[in-house]
Amino acid sequence: MPIPQEVARRRTFAIISHPDAGKTTLTEKLLLFAGAIQIAGAVKGRKSSRHASSDWMDIEKQRGISVASSVMQMEYRDCVINLLDTPGHQDFSEDTYRVLTAVDAALMVIDGANGVEPQTIRLLQVCRARNTPIITFVNKFDREVQEPLNLLSEIEDHLGMDAIPFSWPVGMGRHFGGVFDIRRDRMRVFRAGEERRTENDELIDGINNPDIASRFGTDFDKARDEIDLITGAAPPFDHEAFLGGRQTPVFFGSAINNFGVQEVLDALVDLAPPPGPREALERKVQPDETKFSGVVFKVQANMDPAHRDRVAFVRVSSGVFNRGMRLKVARTGKEIRLNNVVSFLSQRRELVEEAFAGDVIGIPNHGVLHLGDVLTEGEKLQFTGLPFFAPELFQAVEVKDPLRTKQLRTGLTQLGEEGAIQVFRPVAAGGALLLGAIGQLQFEVVAQRLKSEYGVDARMMPSRYNLARWVTAPDSKTLQKFLDSNAANIAYDVVEAPAFLASSPAQLRVVQELYPDVTFHAMREHGGQVFST
């Protein structure tokens, strides 16, 4: 099949939500409905022997939360769907942000009881900044939740876009009767149970069908009035407005009961866009170009603990990948031959023979590929927009057993390269490393991973620093003078980018006034080459 047709078949999207909204459950059910798995993993209960397919770390299985972004590929209705499950916890928002640079659409999951929550708002801002199309699924209508009209209003207020209901709930909690498909003018009757499948559902045609009114009484009367209200007041669905991030289709259901999942899966195929062009510093790269290009948006260490491997997740940007082809790393000029590239169903891997724009492939390597690296057939490209944010929390780290010092440095270097934590080497610390994080849970995850994956029992200690800023200057002489004069507060990160560490915003302001020629950055892009203020 020619490249343009293959590209047109691709749908690459991320699932985003606040913790506990049901994101990982919905991920499981999408895999189930697409036929990629035969039984959904139980995501609740630490003692369960079944776990979500997208959760593969020990800590994820123990806590019932996602702390790493997972990649899964499946086929449905002649489309190749690349599904990226992201951490919901705000402490891992940096990882989620980078994943959102690799997708063409997002599926937002909202807890019907809690509405739009803080972490969801933060992720939505990222999507809005990139004009990423968003499909919305309001979950948990098998429980007592908020009124759907209130939820719709809340979605519009926070998204700053029109929310267009494609379905509408009839009742909620123990009175939940099902959802009415507004576009198809029919009701899908709710039946509880994880193993139920859509093809066995009862459908009743027509909003004015007396059978619906007699069976569901006042709940349906209320739903019908609300449907009349929203269809009269809301603008019609406009696909171009959706693709431009100005409208979001809204679906209601219960993921744990498999209810509403089919409609979401079909919407992803019917509405979400195929891969589009990607911006590089040098030019705009079109997905149907013949030459291969791809960018590393995530690195994960020890996905296979037996081999101590590191897998670089690459979003294919253009052309076609063929197994065994030789590609160049644009950053280093190093050529690599790719014979063992894999695709994923979470921890389950399959060798990739070919891949096209929009696909996500995994390249096992031992430190050759870093976040933001671009692979091409020879052209030097640098894709933009893969950020590292200045840490807000710091802890010093040392190993309890001095004989394990080498393993500690190896582990922290690898975890730093994958973006799980930011690792700084202070100039004046006598060799002690400093960890920087967005949230406290990152420290706990790193400590556990050091112990389980590297055999290192690490001790985390308080640090006097509270913020960091990467520094640049118009010339190397000015920068070096600043670094020498402030050596007690200078540290280098994993790509040797210099940063100024401060104990308070006041200290930072004083230094900024003293050195007006130096620029202090709250964000750096991959590799340290490109900075943003």
Secondary structure, 3 states (H helix, E strand, C coil): CCHHHHHHCEEEEEEEECCCCCHHHHHHHHHHHCCCCCCCCCCCCCCCCCCCCCCCCHHHHHHCCCCCCEEEEEEECCEEEEEEECCCCHHHHHHHHHHHCCCCEEEEEEECCCECCHHHHHHHHHHHHCCCCEEEEEECCCCCCCCHHHHHHHHHHHHCCEEEECEEEECCHHHCCEEEECCCCEEEECCCCCCCCHHHCCEEECCCCHHHHHHHHHHHHHHHHHHHHHHHHCCCCCHHHHHCCCEEEEEECEHHHCECHHHHHHHHHHHCCCCCCEEECCCEECCCCCCCEEEEEEEEECCCCCCCCEEEEEEEEECEEECCCEEEECCCCCEEECCCCEEEECCEEEECCEEECCCEEEEEECCCCCCCCEEECCCCCCECCCEEECCCEEEEEEECCHHHHHHHHHHHHHHHHCCCCEEEEECCCCCCEEEEECCHHHHHHHHHHHHHHHCCCEEEEECCCCEEEEEECCCHHHHHHHHHHCHHHEEECCCCCEEEEECCHHHHHHHHHHCCCCEEECEEEHHHCCEEC
